[in-house]
Amino acid sequence: MIKRLLPLSKQPTHSFFLWGPRQTGKSFLLKATYPTAFWTDLLKTDEFIRYTQQPSRLREELVASGDSRLVIIDEIQKVPALLDEVHWLMENTPHIFGLCGSSARKVRRGHANLLGGRAIRYELFGLVSAELETQFDLLRLLNHGYLPRHYVEEAPQPLLRAYVNDYLKEEIANEGLVRNLPAFAQFLSVAALSDTELINYTTIARECGISGPAVKEYFQILVDTLLGRYLPAYTKRPKRRVIQAPKFYFADVGVVNVLTKRGHLEPGTELFGKAFENWVFHELSAHATYSERFDDLSYWRLASGIEVDFIINDMEIALEVKGSTNIATHHLHGLRELKQEHRHVKRRIVVCLEPRPRRTEDGIDILPVASFLTQLWGNTLFP
């Protein structure tokens, strides 16, 4: 069994939300961590119908039972009205709640009660290298994706296609997040081509035959359902004109592979480089959450096109991702230009496929994947 790194308390003293993309293993983690909890699964039709028709049943059942165990409600977004009952129970009884779901969008849109800051927020990502330990295989991760079931599967493509179809049917259609499902399905495929890139809403709108505002709304649905996230631009103290538009990263590179029909990825290709960058973003994002550092991630790009992939916090680290086994001078151009612009940058790094770590004369660290991961998860990456 793969041990997940999300730091859930074994004996929680505060109620909490656990969010994460579909099939990241949220329910499995909660059952393993809290085997004796009172469990309500809203994926079960009978429970969904019972609480939809009368949300107060939850309050009545818990009060009548006198049960003081931790209460887990899985797929909470399916019955947002239950959150009023949870709120009352938190205020008037000793119950602690674990509320699990893959999207807060319906909760926010259909029922504004997110417990007013009374519940801690956790997020579970797909598998990261530190969880896989000896099972870590970069090429497998980049081809299979980060979701546990897909990573261990020898031929994950059918499962990945089913995942996309289920997302469209259950997360989008059944929850009523869009009116035009075929248009959203087309958008999803086109948007996947923009993974790791600046978003051009006009181009995507033209290719999908929808409006620019609709494209922005669709991207927000991807964010709200945790299928992707924006990476903002670093714009502090610019000396030269910088790009301010965000980039976009899908939460699982396996989904991107299926939507874009990439085929098998091998080092040395442009598509491998894009998948490699997605994975580094995934590791950085998960580490920032699991370590409870909550680092700010951004990217830096001049109007001329010179770019650095990731900036961590306020120039604490500038990090480039290169899927190359031989880092040459032209690979370092962005980091060197950044140093001219922001002399206070503390550390500059290239994550790559070279066999051994080294440092250039001007202080840029060239880190192979293994060295990068050792420093990241050993908390020695930061100056």
Secondary structure, 3 states (H helix, E strand, C coil): CCCCCCCCCCCCCCCEEEECCCCCCHHHHHHHHCCCCEEEECCCHHHHHHHHHCCHHHHHHHHHHCCCCCEEEECHHHCCCHHHHHHHHHHHCCCCEEEEECCCHHHHHHCCCCHHHCCEEEECCCCCHHHHHHHCCHHHHHHHCCCHHHHHCCCCHHHHHHHHHHHHHHHHHCCCCCCCHHHHHHHHHHHHCCCCEECCHHHHHHHHCCCHHHHHHHHHHHHHCCCEEEECECCCCCCCCECCCCEEEECCHHHHHHHHCCCCCCCCCHHHHHHHHHHHHHHHHHHHHHCCCCCCEEEEEECCCCEEEEEECCCCEEEEECCCCCCCHHHHHHHHHHHHHCCCCCCEEEEECCCCCEECCCCEEEEEHHHHHHHHHCCCCCC
